[in-house]
C-alpha cells in the first residue's frame, strides 16, 4: 500500500545556486537575526515562518493599490521584475476588488500542505511542489518548455529553497527595471553585504516605483563600496548579478572580481601605507564627464588591467603639465607596486630589478636638470623600439663616463622589459613610475607643486551608516 505524502517542513539549506544563497541570507535578516554568528541553515521553523509572515505582509499590502503609480507601490512595481504573471499583477487586476486581490496573493504565497514525493532540484530535501519563472527568477517558463507535460513548471523545490527565492528581492538593489545582487562564496562576505542590502531595500518600500533610471555603473559603485567596507580578509571573490525576470526582457549579466583584486581593494581602506595612494588612484580615474569612483568601479568589474594603467597615465599627464614629477608620485608608485604584485602576481624580485633600473635612470637624468631631459625619456618610454634605442645610448654613456663595472641595464632587466609576456606592459610602466619616484624623492626641479584638491572618492571609503 502506498504511503501518504509527508507534510511540509521548512528547513533552509545553502545550495550551489548563487541567487538562492543570497535569498537564504536575506531570510536570516528578515527573521530578525543580526550579527554574523549564525548562518541560514541554523534558522528554526518558527524563525522562517516569521520571515515568511513579513514577506507575505509586504506583497499582500499591494492589494490596496490601484497601480504602480500609487504611493508605496514599491513591491507592486517590483513584482513585474521578479514575479511576472503572478497573482500580484494579473491582467484583470483592475477589475478585482481589494479583497479578491488580497485572497489571491495570500493563497499564492501559502506553502503546499503536503510534499510531492521527489527531491528538491537544488538541495535534495523533499520538494513541496514544482515551480518556474513565476516564483523563481530566471527559471524556465512552462509555456516554453517541452521536457515536461503542459502546465507543469518542472523545477522541484523544497519549502526552504522556495522561501529563499521569495526573500531574494530583499537582498537586491532594485531600480531601473533591473535587480542587482552581490554574491560571494565567502559566507562572511555574503552575510554582511546581504544584511546591509536587506536594510536598504526595506527602507525603499515607501517609494512609488522601482523604475527610476539607474546612474551609469551605479551598481558597480555600490558593490565596490560594499566590498571595501568589509573588515575581514576576503577568502573568495565577488560576483555581481544584474538581472531581470520580466516578461518583456529577461536578462542576466554577471560581473566578477576575483579574490586577489577583491582583497586588494578591501585592504587598501585598512592599510596606512596605501590609503593616500588609493585616494590618488581614484583621482587618477577622474575625467570631465565621469567621477573617478565610478570609472574605478567600472574598471574593477570589467577591465582590471586598466586600474594601474590609469595611475600611469595620470602621472604622465601631470608630469607633462608641470615639467616635473607631481607630489602624488611616491604614493601612487606605492599603490602601483602593490597592485601588480597582489593582483597580477608580479614577483617581488622582478619589481626590485625594475626599481633598481629606474633609480639608475633617475640618477642619469638628475645630471641634466632641465625639463627637456625628462621629456626625452617620456617620449622614449611611449614605444618599445624607442625605449630600446634610448637605453642602449644611455648604457653606453653610463659605462664610458662612469667607468663602473655594473652596467646600467642588466640582461635580466632587459628581458623583463622587452621579452613578450603578459606582464611586460606592467614592467615598462613600473620603470616609468620608478624613474619619476626617484626624481621626486631627490626633489628634481623642486618648487613645482600642485594645488589640486578634487577628491571624489568619498563614495568608496565612507562607512555605510
C-alpha positions in Angstrom: 0.0 0.0 0.0 1.4 3.4 -1.0 2.1 5.7 2.0 0.6 9.2 2.1 2.9 12.1 1.2 4.6 13.7 4.2 3.6 17.2 5.5 5.8 20.2 4.6 8.5 21.4 6.9 10.6 24.5 6.2 14.3 23.9 6.6 16.8 26.2 4.8 19.9 24.8 3.3 22.6 26.6 1.3 22.9 25.3 -2.3 25.2 25.9 -5.2 22.7 28.4 -6.7 24.1 31.9 -6.1 20.7 33.6 -6.1 19.3 31.1 -3.7 22.2 31.8 -1.4 21.5 35.5 -1.5 17.9 34.8 -0.7 18.8 32.5 2.2 21.0 35.2 3.8 18.2 37.7 3.2 15.9 35.3 5.1 18.3 35.4 8.0 17.8 39.2 8.3 14.1 39.1 7.7 13.8 36.7 10.6 15.4 39.3 12.8 18.8 37.6 13.2 21.6 40.1 13.5 25.4 39.8 13.6 27.5 37.1 11.9 27.3 34.3 14.5 24.6 32.3 12.7 24.0 31.1 9.1 20.7 30.4 7.3 20.9 26.7 8.0 20.5 27.5 11.7 17.1 29.1 11.3 14.3 27.4 13.2 10.9 26.7 11.6 9.5 29.5 13.8 12.1 32.0 12.6 11.5 31.1 8.9 7.7 31.4 9.5 8.3 34.9 11.0 10.3 35.9 7.9 7.6 34.5 5.6 5.0 36.5 7.5 7.0 39.7 6.8 7.3 38.9 3.1 3.6 37.9 2.8 2.5 41.1 4.5 4.5 43.2 2.1 3.1 41.6 -1.0 -0.5 41.3 0.3 -0.4 45.1 1.2 -0.2 45.8 -2.6 -3.8 44.6 -3.0 -4.9 48.1 -1.8 -3.1 49.8 -4.6 -4.7 50.9 -7.9 -1.5 50.6 -9.9 2.3 51.2 -9.8 1.8 55.0 -9.7 0.2 54.9 -6.3 2.3 55.9 -3.3 4.0 53.0 -1.6 3.9 50.8 -4.7 7.5 49.6 -4.5 6.6 45.9 -4.2 3.9 46.0 -6.8 6.3 47.6 -9.3 9.0 45.1 -8.3 6.6 42.2 -9.0 6.8 42.7 -12.7 10.6 42.4 -12.4 10.6 39.3 -10.1 7.2 37.6 -10.4 5.6 38.3 -13.8 2.2 36.7 -14.2 1.9 36.2 -10.5 -1.3 36.8 -8.5 0.1 40.3 -7.7 -0.1 41.5 -11.3 -2.8 39.6 -13.2 -4.1 41.1 -16.4 -7.6 41.5 -14.8 -6.2 43.1 -11.7 -8.1 46.4 -12.0 -11.4 44.5 -12.3 -10.8 42.7 -9.0 -11.9 44.0 -5.6 -9.3 44.7 -2.9 -10.5 41.6 -1.0 -10.2 39.4 -4.1 -6.6 40.6 -4.7 -5.8 40.0 -1.1 -7.1 36.5 -1.2 -5.3 35.6 -4.4 -1.9 37.0 -3.3 -2.2 35.3 0.1 -3.1 32.0 -1.5 -0.2 32.3 -3.9 2.3 32.7 -1.1 0.9 29.8 1.0 3.1 26.7 1.2 1.5 23.5 0.0 0.3 21.3 2.8 2.0 18.1 1.5 5.2 17.1 -0.2 5.2 15.8 -3.8 7.4 12.8 -3.4 10.5 14.0 -5.3 13.8 15.6 -4.1 14.4 19.4 -4.4 16.4 20.1 -7.5 18.8 22.3 -5.5 19.4 20.8 -2.1 17.9 17.3 -2.2 15.4 17.7 0.5 11.8 16.6 -0.2 10.1 19.0 -2.6 6.8 20.7 -1.8 6.0 21.5 -5.4 7.1 22.3 -8.9 7.9 25.9 -9.8 9.0 28.0 -12.7 9.5 31.6 -13.8 6.6 33.0 -11.7 8.3 32.1 -8.4 11.9 31.6 -9.3 13.8 34.4 -11.2 15.3 33.3 -14.4 13.7 29.8 -14.2 12.2 28.5 -17.4 8.6 29.3 -18.2 6.1 26.4 -18.5 5.0 27.9 -21.9 8.5 27.5 -23.4 9.5 24.1 -22.0 9.0 20.8 -24.0 10.5 18.5 -21.4 7.5 18.2 -19.1 3.8 17.9 -19.6 1.8 21.1 -20.4 1.3 23.3 -17.4 4.0 21.5 -15.3 6.5 24.1 -14.2 9.1 21.4 -13.8 11.5 22.6 -11.1 11.0 20.7 -7.9 11.8 22.9 -4.8 11.6 22.3 -1.1 9.9 24.9 1.1 13.3 26.2 2.2 14.6 26.9 -1.3 11.3 28.3 -2.4 11.2 30.7 0.6 14.8 31.7 -0.1 13.8 32.8 -3.6 10.9 34.8 -2.2 13.4 36.5 0.0 15.9 37.2 -2.8 14.5 40.6 -3.8 15.2 42.0 -0.3 18.9 41.2 -0.9 18.9 43.1 -4.2 19.4 46.7 -5.2 16.3 47.3 -7.3 15.9 50.2 -9.8 15.8 50.9 -13.5 13.8 47.8 -14.3 16.7 45.5 -13.1 17.9 44.0 -9.8 21.5 43.6 -8.7 22.7 41.0 -6.2 26.2 40.8 -4.9 27.3 37.2 -4.2 30.4 35.6 -2.8 31.3 32.0 -2.0 32.9 33.5 1.2 29.9 33.2 3.5 31.2 36.0 5.8 31.1 38.5 2.9 27.7 37.3 1.7 26.2 37.6 5.2 27.4 41.2 5.6 26.6 42.6 2.2 23.2 40.9 2.1 22.3 42.1 5.6 23.1 45.7 4.7 21.1 45.4 1.4 18.0 44.0 3.2 18.0 47.0 5.4 18.3 49.4 2.5 15.7 47.6 0.4 13.2 47.7 3.2 13.8 51.5 3.5 12.9 51.8 -0.2 9.4 50.4 0.4 7.9 53.9 0.7 9.0 54.7 -2.8 6.4 54.9 -5.6 8.2 52.8 -8.1 11.4 50.8 -8.9 11.6 52.3 -12.4 13.8 55.2 -11.6 16.7 55.2 -14.1 19.9 54.0 -12.5 23.0 56.2 -12.9 25.7 54.7 -15.2 27.6 51.9 -13.4 26.0 52.8 -10.0 25.6 49.1 -9.3 29.3 48.6 -9.7 29.9 51.5 -7.4 27.6 50.1 -4.7 29.2 46.7 -5.0 32.7 48.2 -4.7 31.7 50.2 -1.6 30.3 47.1 0.0 33.4 45.2 -0.8 35.8 47.9 0.6 33.9 48.2 3.9 34.2 44.5 4.7 36.5 44.3 7.6 37.9 40.7 7.5 40.2 39.2 4.8 38.2 38.1 1.8 38.7 34.4 1.1 37.0 34.4 -2.3 36.0 36.9 -5.0 32.6 38.5 -5.6 30.1 38.2 -8.4 27.6 41.0 -9.3 24.4 39.5 -10.8 22.4 42.1 -12.7 19.1 40.6 -14.0 15.5 41.0 -14.9 12.9 38.3 -14.8 10.4 40.5 -16.7 8.4 39.0 -19.5 9.4 42.0 -21.7 13.2 41.3 -21.4 14.5 38.5 -19.3 18.2 39.3 -18.9 21.2 38.2 -16.8 24.7 39.7 -16.7 27.4 38.5 -14.3 30.5 40.6 -13.5 33.2 39.1 -11.4 36.1 40.4 -9.2 38.5 37.6 -8.5 39.8 37.1 -4.9 43.2 38.8 -5.3 41.7 42.0 -6.6 38.7 41.9 -4.2 41.1 41.5 -1.2 43.4 44.3 -2.6 40.5 46.7 -3.0 39.3 45.9 0.6 42.7 46.0 2.2 43.6 49.5 0.8 41.0 51.0 3.1 42.7 49.5 6.1 46.3 50.0 5.1 48.1 53.1 6.4 50.7 52.8 3.6 48.1 52.6 0.8 45.2 54.8 1.9 46.6 58.1 0.5 47.8 56.3 -2.7 44.3 54.8 -3.2 42.8 58.3 -2.9 45.1 59.4 -5.7 44.2 56.3 -7.7 40.6 57.3 -7.6 41.5 60.8 -8.7 43.6 59.3 -11.5 40.4 57.7 -12.9 38.5 61.1 -12.9 37.5 62.6 -16.2 35.5 65.7 -17.1 32.4 63.5 -17.6 32.9 60.6 -15.2 33.7 60.7 -11.5 36.8 58.8 -10.5 34.9 56.5 -8.2 32.6 55.5 -11.0 35.3 54.8 -13.5 37.4 52.9 -11.0 34.4 50.7 -10.1 33.7 50.0 -13.8 37.3 49.0 -14.4 37.4 46.8 -11.3 34.5 44.7 -12.6 35.1 45.0 -16.4 38.8 45.7 -17.1 41.1 45.2 -14.0 44.2 45.8 -16.1 43.1 49.4 -16.7 43.3 50.2 -13.0 47.1 50.5 -12.8 47.2 51.9 -16.3 45.1 54.9 -15.1 47.7 55.7 -12.5 50.5 55.7 -15.1 48.5 57.9 -17.5 47.6 60.3 -14.7 51.3 60.7 -13.6 52.4 61.1 -17.2 49.8 63.8 -17.9 50.7 65.7 -14.7 54.4 65.4 -15.3 54.0 66.8 -18.8 51.9 69.7 -17.5 54.3 70.5 -14.6 57.6 69.6 -16.2 58.4 67.5 -13.1 57.0 64.6 -11.1 53.9 65.8 -9.2 53.5 65.5 -5.4 51.4 62.4 -5.8 54.2 60.4 -7.4 55.5 58.4 -4.4 52.1 57.5 -3.0 50.9 56.3 -6.5 54.1 54.4 -7.0 53.5 52.5 -3.8 49.9 51.7 -4.9 51.1 50.6 -8.3 53.7 48.2 -7.0 51.2 46.8 -4.5 48.6 46.3 -7.2 50.8 44.5 -9.8 52.2 42.2 -7.0 49.0 41.3 -5.2 46.6 41.3 -8.2 48.7 40.2 -11.2 51.3 38.2 -9.2 54.3 40.1 -10.5 57.2 38.7 -8.4 58.9 40.9 -5.8 62.3 40.0 -7.4 61.2 41.4 -10.7 59.8 44.6 -9.1 63.1 45.1 -7.4 65.0 44.7 -10.6 62.9 47.3 -12.4 63.0 49.7 -9.5 66.8 49.4 -9.4 67.0 50.3 -13.1 64.6 53.2 -12.6 66.9 54.6 -9.9 69.8 54.4 -12.3 68.0 56.2 -15.0 66.8 58.8 -12.5 70.4 59.3 -11.4 71.3 60.0 -15.1 68.5 62.4 -15.6 69.5 64.4 -12.4 72.8 65.3 -14.1 70.8 67.4 -16.6 68.1 69.2 -14.5 66.2 70.6 -17.5 62.6 69.8 -18.4 63.7 68.6 -21.8 65.7 65.8 -20.2 62.7 64.1 -18.7 60.6 64.8 -21.8 63.1 62.8 -23.8 62.7 59.8 -21.5 58.9 60.1 -21.6 59.0 60.1 -25.4 61.2 57.0 -25.5 59.0 55.2 -22.9 56.0 55.5 -25.2 57.3 53.0 -27.7 59.3 49.7 -27.1 61.7 50.3 -30.0 62.4 53.8 -29.0 63.0 52.7 -25.4 65.4 50.1 -26.5 67.4 52.6 -28.5 67.4 55.2 -25.7 68.5 52.6 -23.1 71.4 51.5 -25.4 72.6 55.1 -25.8 72.4 55.7 -22.0 74.0 52.4 -21.2 77.0 53.3 -23.4 77.3 56.7 -21.8 77.0 55.2 -18.3 79.9 52.8 -18.9 82.2 55.4 -20.7 81.7 58.3 -18.3 81.5 56.4 -15.0 83.8 53.5 -15.6 81.8 51.3 -13.3 81.7 47.6 -13.6 78.0 47.2 -13.2 76.0 48.0 -16.4 73.1 50.4 -16.4 70.8 47.7 -17.8 71.4 44.0 -16.9 70.4 41.1 -19.0 67.6 40.2 -16.6 66.2 43.8 -16.7 66.3 43.8 -20.5 64.4 40.5 -20.5 61.7 41.9 -18.2 61.2 45.0 -20.3 61.2 43.5 -23.8 60.6 39.8 -23.9 57.0 39.0 -24.9 54.8 38.1 -22.0 51.6 39.1 -20.2 53.5 41.2 -17.7 55.8 43.2 -19.9 53.4 46.2 -20.0 53.4 46.3 -16.2 57.2 46.1 -16.2 57.6 49.1 -18.6 55.1 51.2 -16.7 56.8 50.3 -13.4 60.1 51.6 -14.9 58.4 54.9 -15.8 56.9 55.3 -12.4 60.2 54.3 -10.7 62.1 57.0 -12.6 59.5 59.6 -11.6 59.6 58.4 -8.0 63.4 58.7 -7.8 63.3 62.2 -9.2 60.5 63.2 -6.9 62.4 61.8 -3.9 65.5 63.8 -4.8 63.4 67.0 -5.4 64.2 67.2 -9.1 63.1 70.6 -10.2 61.9 71.3 -6.7 59.3 74.0 -6.2 56.9 72.6 -8.7 53.7 71.9 -6.8 50.1 71.2 -7.4 47.1 72.9 -5.7 44.6 70.3 -6.9 42.1 69.2 -4.3 39.4 67.4 -6.3 38.9 64.3 -4.2 35.8 62.4 -5.4 36.3 59.0 -3.7 34.0 59.6 -0.7 31.5 57.1 -2.0 34.2 54.3 -1.9 35.5 54.9 1.6 32.7 56.2 3.7 31.2 53.8 6.2 27.7 52.6 5.4 25.7 54.4 8.0 
